[in-house]
Amino acid sequence: MDGISASVISVVIIAFACMISAPADAQVFDPLEYAEEDLVARQARLLQKMLREPDNMQLAFEYATVSVELEDFEAAIGTFERMLVFAPDLAQVRLELGVLYFRLGSFDTARVHLEVVREEAAANSELGDKASTYLEAIEKAEEPAKFGGAIVVGGRYQTNANAGPGDSLLNLNGFPVLLNQDASGTPDWNAFISGGVHGSLDLGNQGDLFETDLLFYGSRYADIHRLDNELAELNFGPTFNMARFDLYNARLGVYGIVGGARLDNENYYGQLGGGAKFEYLPDIKSSLNARAEIRRRWFYDSFNYPTVSDRDGYQMLGKLTYFYQLTEMLQLRAQVMGDYESAEVGYEESWELGVVAGGTVTFASPINTLNYPWAFDLEAGYIRREYADPDNFNSFTQAERDNEFWLRGVLTLLVREDVAFAFTSEFHRLQSNYETRQYSNGLGMVSVVKTF
């Protein structure tokens, strides 16, 4: 992956990590397999007691509440429905029933119960307010088109902005070579704007959607103007609810890719491609995301980059990411990824494999006047990259072999539901058998995130 794309992805991740998620399309799975044994045992004991005392409303309500905790919605709904037969005026039971149908995506049935609660709960404003909140969420969820996104603006300082070698005196093919100042590692500042926009349209077919995602990034450097860049990419295509194949909590999508980049005020590359993605929630604490893409890229030579067209070719990449909610406050993630890039010349053709591990912890703001939670994210990654043929400028016999490492920390301060400040620090190290490619880089970044 080139440096421009890496910058885009790292910045946009920060933005979307702060987004307030809209109510998702509810899907059904059997969480009893993953539930705590004592809670399952408690549910079983309550069921036996309830069968012996079918008119005990308190016992029935307790059984239904435990079932909700286990997300055994079928048992909870059956119990609440039976309670309403005996006591149709129980507003709390009707509210719980409406919420359960909402969580299952049965919005019409949920609306019937919630409207009754809102109309009859004048004596209990808390119940009425809660019913109104869910009725508003139903209206929003039933909108066929949804739209949201985030904008990030900020500044960044890098100790080695041009990813140049730390030493100016190098050994190339057995001969000492003194690099000029522009080729050596140079610090610099840059300002940037980045963002992502997501849109979806309900196709009216069992939860199928047509989705679009637009990513964009632009940066201007204080001194090294040949690094000034802009990038945009559009993904678009349908995603399918896999419940029709009895695979619940899963979506499969296919999409097209259109994009391009500019560097040093010149066209750098254009691309067309396609991809497929698979999203799956195996249990109440985990999620799995897989993605595979292929792109055809065309690079354009310019005054400062006269041979970049040697990189013309195809890029094929894949990622598999697993998220696990260890506690209410801590989410862990792991990722494996692979990338192959063909090129016009062998010394630009490469493949790479990588692993990433990270975690995000949320915590209460230590500042009393800021009531929103904060988050700290820590990520470490490694990539092994190998090229097909030697680059004769560096070696007549050995192709390039790289080991790339990074460690990144991000502190996000949510100051409003839609505004956050993010403070990022990162250390990046690339080790290579080519001395011209070796470098280390440290960066600090401050950004403001606005979601909509």
Buried (B, 14 or more C-beta within 10 A) or exposed (E): BBBBBEBBEBBBBBBBBBBEEEEEEBBBBEBBEBBEEEBBEBBEEBBEEBEEEEEEEEBBBBBBBBBBBBBBBEBBBEBBEBBBEEEEEBBBBBBBBBBBBBBBBBBEBBBBBBBBBBEBBEEBEEBBEBBBEBBEBBEEBEEEEBEBBBBBBBEBBBBBBBBBBEEBEBEBEEEEBEBEEEBBBBBBBBEBBBBBBBBBBBBEEEBBBBBBBBBBBBBBBEEBEBBBBBBBBBBBBBBBBBBEEEBBBBBBBEBEBBBBBBBBEBBBBBBBBBBBBBBBBBBEBBBBBBBBBBBBBBBBBBEBBEEBBBBBBBBBBBBBBBBBBEEEEEBBBBBEBBBBBBBEBBBBBBBBEBEBEBBBBBEEBEEEEBEBEBBBBEBEBEBEBEBBBBBEEBBEEEBBBBBBBBEBBBEBBBBEEBBBBBBBEBBBBBEBBBBBBBBBBBBEBEBBBBBE
